Amino acid sequence: MKKLAIIPFVFLCFTSFGQSTWVIDATHSTVEFEVSHLTVSSVTGYFTSFEGSIITTKKNEFQDAKVSATIDVESVTTNNLERDKHLKEDDFFNAKKYPTIKFTSTSFEKYEDGSYSLTGDLTIRDVTKSVDLEVDFGGIVSLNNMKRAGFTAKGTINRFDYGLKWDDALDSGGLIVGEKVDLIINVEAVKK
């Protein structure tokens, strides 16, 4: 009977062996978006408050890592107070009712060239959709006895899929604010 009790303990040790947690360093990371404006230019915005982690199962390898992140919607900025106020209202994010944006990965695959493909569930306004991001891996460095890893992730979403519904149009027929939103996420993560 004692031998059977040891089996789950041994299994737990082996499954957690090599697992590492990397925490996003928000002071050295950015969450950026870009959307077309008046069909002839674009507006760039940022979220200044966010947190997240990357859990790996292999030493210094991110293949099959689990990524999660939470973004504070109130922190959105486009360097225009009137526009930022509108983004927090119900036409867009409705920050009071839906204060966070969440991302949870479903796969993190490595290509032969060292880049990665990250797929996950993105939740905005309680709408969850799968999103694909192409990830460039900047590498790992050690500084002050701490390991840091860098990544740049890029992808595109349709804002209408997430209930960001404002759709005023120009007389010429195009949307004042485009439906496609480009995501550019620069992450520096610290190994715990």
C-alpha positions as CSV (number, residue, x, y, z in Angstrom):
1,M,0.0,0.0,0.0
2,K,2.9,2.4,0.8
3,K,4.4,1.8,-2.6
4,L,1.2,2.9,-4.3
5,A,1.2,6.1,-2.3
6,I,4.7,7.0,-3.6
7,I,3.7,6.7,-7.3
8,P,1.7,10.0,-7.4
9,F,4.6,11.8,-5.6
10,V,7.2,10.5,-8.0
11,F,5.0,11.4,-11.0
12,L,4.5,14.9,-9.6
13,C,8.3,15.4,-9.2
14,F,9.0,14.3,-12.8
15,T,6.2,16.3,-14.4
16,S,7.3,19.5,-12.6
17,F,11.0,18.9,-13.1
18,G,12.4,21.5,-15.5
19,Q,9.4,23.8,-15.2
20,S,10.2,27.5,-15.0
21,T,8.1,30.6,-14.6
22,W,9.0,33.8,-16.4
23,V,7.2,36.9,-15.4
24,I,6.6,39.8,-17.8
25,D,8.6,42.9,-16.8
26,A,6.1,45.6,-17.6
27,T,8.7,48.4,-17.3
28,H,10.5,46.9,-20.3
29,S,7.5,45.7,-22.3
30,T,4.8,47.3,-24.4
31,V,1.3,46.3,-25.6
32,E,0.6,48.4,-28.7
33,F,-2.2,48.5,-31.3
34,E,-2.6,50.2,-34.6
35,V,-5.8,50.9,-36.6
36,S,-6.5,52.8,-39.8
37,H,-8.0,56.3,-39.5
38,L,-10.0,57.9,-42.3
39,T,-8.7,55.1,-44.6
40,V,-5.6,57.2,-45.3
41,S,-3.5,57.0,-42.1
42,S,-3.4,55.2,-38.8
43,V,-3.6,55.7,-35.0
44,T,-1.3,54.0,-32.6
45,G,-2.4,53.2,-29.0
46,Y,-0.9,51.5,-26.0
47,F,-2.0,49.8,-22.8
48,T,0.3,51.0,-20.0
49,S,-0.9,48.5,-17.2
50,F,-0.6,44.8,-17.8
51,E,0.9,41.6,-16.3
52,G,1.6,38.1,-17.4
53,S,3.7,35.0,-17.2
54,I,5.2,32.3,-19.4
55,I,5.5,28.8,-17.9
56,T,8.0,26.5,-19.7
57,T,8.6,22.8,-19.2
58,K,12.1,22.6,-20.8
59,K,15.2,24.6,-19.6
60,N,15.5,27.8,-21.6
61,E,13.1,26.4,-24.3
62,F,9.7,28.0,-25.0
63,Q,8.3,25.2,-27.2
64,D,4.9,24.3,-25.7
65,A,5.1,27.1,-23.0
66,K,1.9,28.3,-21.4
67,V,1.4,32.1,-21.7
68,S,-1.1,34.2,-19.9
69,A,-1.7,37.9,-19.6
70,T,-4.1,40.4,-18.3
71,I,-4.4,44.0,-19.5
72,D,-6.1,46.9,-17.6
73,V,-8.5,48.5,-20.1
74,E,-8.5,51.8,-18.1
75,S,-4.8,52.1,-19.0
76,V,-5.5,52.6,-22.8
77,T,-3.8,55.7,-24.3
78,T,-3.5,57.1,-27.7
79,N,-2.1,60.4,-26.5
80,N,-5.4,62.1,-27.1
81,L,-7.6,62.5,-24.0
82,E,-10.9,62.9,-25.9
83,R,-10.2,59.8,-28.0
84,D,-9.0,57.8,-24.9
85,K,-12.3,58.7,-23.1
86,H,-14.3,57.4,-26.1
87,L,-12.3,54.2,-26.2
88,K,-13.3,53.5,-22.6
89,E,-17.0,54.0,-23.4
90,D,-19.5,51.4,-24.7
91,D,-18.8,52.1,-28.3
92,F,-15.4,50.4,-27.8
93,F,-14.1,48.7,-24.6
94,N,-16.6,49.7,-22.0
95,A,-13.9,49.8,-19.3
96,K,-16.4,50.0,-16.4
97,K,-18.3,46.8,-17.3
98,Y,-15.3,44.9,-18.8
99,P,-12.2,46.2,-17.0
100,T,-9.7,43.6,-18.3
101,I,-8.5,42.0,-21.5
102,K,-7.2,38.5,-21.1
103,F,-5.0,36.2,-23.1
104,T,-4.4,32.5,-22.5
105,S,-2.3,30.4,-24.9
106,T,-3.4,27.2,-26.4
107,S,-0.2,26.4,-28.3
108,F,3.3,27.8,-28.6
109,E,5.2,26.2,-31.5
110,K,8.8,26.7,-32.5
111,Y,9.9,27.0,-36.2
112,E,13.2,25.8,-37.5
113,D,14.4,29.4,-37.8
114,G,14.0,29.9,-34.0
115,S,10.8,32.0,-34.3
116,Y,7.5,30.9,-32.8
117,S,3.8,30.7,-33.5
118,L,1.6,31.6,-30.5
119,T,-2.1,30.7,-30.6
120,G,-4.4,31.6,-27.8
121,D,-7.8,32.7,-26.5
122,L,-8.2,36.5,-26.5
123,T,-11.0,37.9,-24.4
124,I,-12.3,41.4,-24.9
125,R,-15.7,42.5,-23.5
126,D,-16.4,38.9,-22.4
127,V,-16.0,37.8,-26.1
128,T,-13.4,35.1,-26.5
129,K,-11.9,34.3,-29.9
130,S,-8.8,32.4,-31.0
131,V,-5.9,34.6,-32.2
132,D,-2.7,33.7,-33.9
133,L,0.5,35.7,-33.3
134,E,3.9,35.4,-35.0
135,V,6.7,35.6,-32.4
136,D,10.3,36.6,-32.9
137,F,12.5,35.4,-30.1
138,G,15.2,37.9,-29.1
139,G,17.2,35.5,-26.9
140,I,18.1,35.1,-23.3
141,V,20.6,37.2,-21.3
142,S,21.7,37.1,-17.7
143,L,21.9,40.4,-15.7
144,N,22.5,40.6,-12.0
145,N,22.1,36.8,-11.6
146,M,18.7,37.0,-13.3
147,K,17.8,35.5,-16.7
148,R,15.8,37.7,-19.1
149,A,14.1,36.7,-22.3
150,G,12.8,38.9,-25.1
151,F,10.0,38.4,-27.6
152,T,8.1,40.5,-30.2
153,A,4.6,39.2,-31.1
154,K,2.5,40.5,-34.0
155,G,-0.9,39.7,-35.2
156,T,-4.2,41.1,-36.5
157,I,-7.7,41.0,-35.1
158,N,-11.1,42.3,-36.3
159,R,-12.4,44.6,-33.6
160,F,-16.1,43.9,-34.6
161,D,-15.6,40.3,-33.6
162,Y,-15.1,41.5,-30.0
163,G,-18.0,44.0,-29.9
164,L,-15.9,47.1,-30.5
165,K,-18.9,48.3,-32.5
166,W,-18.4,52.0,-33.3
167,D,-18.7,52.2,-37.1
168,D,-19.2,55.8,-38.4
169,A,-18.4,56.0,-42.1
170,L,-17.0,58.6,-44.4
171,D,-19.0,60.1,-47.2
172,S,-16.8,58.2,-49.5
173,G,-17.9,54.9,-47.9
174,G,-14.8,53.9,-45.8
175,L,-14.9,53.6,-42.0
176,I,-13.5,56.4,-39.9
177,V,-11.9,53.8,-37.7
178,G,-10.8,50.6,-39.5
179,E,-12.1,47.2,-38.5
180,K,-8.7,45.5,-38.6
181,V,-6.4,46.1,-35.6
182,D,-2.7,45.3,-35.7
183,L,-1.2,44.1,-32.4
184,I,2.4,44.6,-31.6
185,I,3.6,43.2,-28.3
186,N,7.1,43.6,-27.0
187,V,7.9,41.4,-24.0
188,E,10.8,41.2,-21.7
189,A,10.3,38.4,-19.2
190,V,12.3,37.6,-16.1
191,K,12.9,34.0,-14.9
192,K,11.8,33.4,-11.3
